[in-house]
Amino acid sequence: MHIAFRVDASIQMGTGHAMRCLTLAEALRSQGHECTFICRNHSGNLGTLIAERGFQLSLLSQADWGERNIDSEGDSALAHADWLGVTWQQDAEQTLEALNGPIIDWLVVDHYALDARWERRVSRRVKDVMVIDDIADRPHECKLLLDQNLGRKAEDYDGLVPETCIRLIGPHYALLRPEFAEFRERSLERRRTPELKRILITLGGVDRDNVTGQVLDVLSKSQLPPETELDVVMGASAPALDEVRRQAEVLPFRISVSVNVSDMAERMFLADLCIGAAGSTSWERCCLGLPTMTMVLAENQKDAAEAISRQGAAAVIQDNSDLKTAVQHVLADEQFAANLFAMSNAGASLVDGLGCVRVVNHLRTE
């Protein structure tokens, strides 16, 4: 099969959408299928990474925001319309140009600014459409829909997708790279006797508000011993990367700042606690049973984070202003070790690491 992905990354929207599409594309390629990407040249895009991974890439021209016009067909009705950078009609035509050639078997669309209108217009160049969504706020014209969030129900998409659309719902279908399943057993085994020696800090590929720096500041004023290891992971496009590196040099801990890592599963395996952003990486942490203080950094992360909290799989920080109090509360709790163990078990029960295999099987057989 030939599968095309229409997905973006940027300073504004982060990198999670593109990264999960890359995970799915690599799983498909491992079974002999051809995958291509269509992305817009936003600031903070992952075009270089996609190309480095060996995928064909069509990079759509960066929008001229001063000349962008919202037309009369309701473009502005979508809550995330501005994430696209152009009108949906312009994007559809440019996507069709990029798809020029043999008919595509599947077009995978992962973008909050695109809906059924765009999908219908582009569908003449593809056999079937798959949509990856998280927020169930707009209609889609697709054969297959994936929403991997905990707490989501299939009926949330009633009236938003065709009745014949197959809905893959919940973290059972979380798109994780195979190494997470490979590390899972060993990771869960080492958490049977919890201790706190190493903290993983990962606040998304962009972290445009430098929450990473805020976390480091709070930890520097905590009672953590100086031998504590802090493993800070950031994206190369993070605006505050240099600032965080300077901050790390004067902290009283053993600290490393790494960029665009390819060994996240191993880092999560080695960590005893994570302070991380809500979003797709939540499922990676759950798979490995990594106890987490989850920070909600975008409105669309709130529901999933609350659902994870209700399951006991993470301590959720809804607002940056609560960071100091939350960290102090977690670290000072007399039941700290027991809490880590409980979070580990709760998270591991939600995700087994095989979701990507399940999704690929659906694409192959539908």
C-alpha positions, 0 to 999 in steps of 0.5 A: 500500500501507499499511505500519505500523511497530512500532518503539521508541527510548529511552535504553536501546535507542538510536535506531538501530532507529527511524532505519532504519525511518524510512529505509525509510518515506521510501523507500516514501512516495517511491513513493506508499505510506502509512506509519504508526508505532506507538511507545511513549512511552519516555524518549528516543523519537523521536516528535517526529522521526517526526511532523516527518517527516510520518508518522502516529504512534500513541504508546503510553502509557509503561509503569508499571514498578512495575506491570509483571508478567511472566506465565506465557507465557515473557515473560521468556525473551527476552533483551531483554524489558525493552525493551518496557516492558510484557508482549508481550500488552499491547503486542499489544493496544495495537498492535491498537487502534492498527491499528484501521481498514482492513487493513494491507498490511505490518506492519514489526516492528523490536524485540528484545522481540517474537517469533512470539507477538506477530506471530501475535496482531497478524497478524489486522489485517495481510496480511503481516509483515516483521521487521527483526532483527540477533541471530537469537535468537528465532522469528518468524512473518513473510513477509519477514525482513531482517538487514543484518549482515555475517557473518550467514547465511540458515541462522542463521534455520533453525527461527526463521522459516517455511520460506516466509519470504524472507530478505534477508541482509547489507549488500547490503540495508542501509537507507540514505537515498538521499543516501549513494548520491548522495555515494558516487562523490565520497566515494571519489574524494577518499579516493584521497589520504588525509590527516587534517584532519577527524574525525567523532565520532558515538557513537549517538543516545543515548550514555548512558555519554558515550563521546563525552566519553571520545573527546574527552578522549583526542584532547585528549591526542594529537599531533593538531595544533590545526587539526584539525577535530572534527565531533561529532554527538549526539542531542537526548536524549543525557544528556551533551549539555550536558557535551560542549558544555562540554568542547568549549569548552576543547579545543585544536581546531576543534570543533563539536557538532551535534544531530539532524543531517539532513546526515550523508551530507555530514558523512561525505563531508567527514570523513577519519576517523570514531570511531563506534559500531558498528550501523546507521551502520556501513553508511553509513560503508562506503558512503562509504568513510569509514575508521573506528574502530568502538566496540562499545557494546552486546553485540548489536553485537559480531559485526557489528563483528568481521565488519567488522574481518575485512574490513579495513573498520574498526579495532574497539575492543571496550571503552572501556578500550582507547580510549586505546591504540587511538587512539594506535596508529592515529594513530601508525602509520607506515602511517597514510595507507595504512591509511586508503586500505585501510579505505576500499576495503574498506568501499566494497566491502561496501555500494553504498547501494542496499539500501533500493531492494532491500527496497522492491522486495521489499515491492512484489512479494511 
